[in-house]
Amino acid sequence: MIPEEKRAAVDRGLREAFGTTAIDDIRVVTGGHTGALVYRIVVQGCAYLLRIIMRTDTTTERHFACMRAAAEAGLAPRVAYASLEDRLSITDFVEAVPLAEGEARRLMPGVLRALHALPPFPGVVDHLNTTCMFLLNKGPALDGFVQLIRGKDLLPPEVSEEVFARYAEIAALYPRDEADMVSSHNDLFKPDNILFDGERLWLVDWEAAFRNDRYADLAMIANMVVRSESEERDFLEAYFGRPADEYQRASLFLMQQVAHVFYGLVFLMQGVPLNLAEPGPGYDEFQRKFWAGEVKLDGKETKTAYGRVHLERLSEDTRRARFRESLRVVGG
């Protein structure tokens, strides 16, 4: 099951972590969206997660550093072994149970508050693929991404112009506040990266972690499980430890719109051609199914539906009076 070329690296890790190379049981872990090889292994009667990174880029050092920091803070499973050279890690395995949306709204603010209070993670300005904040980081990488998206003709011209116009309004005003740059996970739009053992939450898959705007993590969670302004107020109050002020609420709302743009365009680009003449799923309905694991982003049709609901929610939200008011608040 483990590729032959990785067996020696796995044996080194097992021997250093447990003093043996014997694996009592092994199975592939499915779910999530990763190019890594991931296995549940049982060694000496205990379950662990074996992860073998197949990419050859230079992000593994940052990944492992953030993972260790989170584990030491009790936010991620304990790290039994990690090798930069072999791009391999062994961590405790979490036997996850379903996490209800209401329970997520109650528990996630405290988890994010603790994560964001960690000593600063390394920063990555041009990181793509994982965080909506990429759209607010000016530079060649962003310019190339926008040019690529515009060249794909993913949307009818009038819809595309509306999306990019609203995005430009936010990008022109959204502040780069150093006080809001914190240690962030950046990949929490995937429910599979949030595990619930029946008592507490664990965050996993730290490949995208780096120092980022706090509202990126907050917006990803809010977009999935916060359904009303009253729930939003409770969510932010639990995170900040006090009622959120208008600037904090406006910052979250605008970052949610940036997330709608980012995930909408990225997933439409990966999907099938969009046909707006056909009815699509509602945003809340889709997110509920996505959170519950009833929808997986592993097919082109589903990716198109996911991109579509984000852009339709963007259109709804940016037509509300709150959008102009939020721009005024953060712009002031």
Secondary structure, DSSP 4 states (H G I P E B T S, - for coil): ---HHHHHHHHHHHHHHHS----SEEEEPP-S--SSEEEEEEETTEEEEEEE----SS-HHHHHHHHHHHHHTTSS--EEEEETTTTEEEEEPP------HHHHHHHHHHHHHHHHTSSPPPB-SS--SS-GGGGGS-SHHHHHHHHHHHHTT-S-HHHHHHHHHHHHHHHHH----GGGEEEE---TTSGGGEEE-SS-EEE---TT-EEEEHHHHHHHHHHHH--SHHHHHHHHHHHHSS---HHHHHHHHHHHHHHHHHHHHHHHHHSPPP-TTS----HHHHHHHHHTTS--S-SHHHHHHHHHHHHHHHHHHHTSHHHHHHHHHHH-
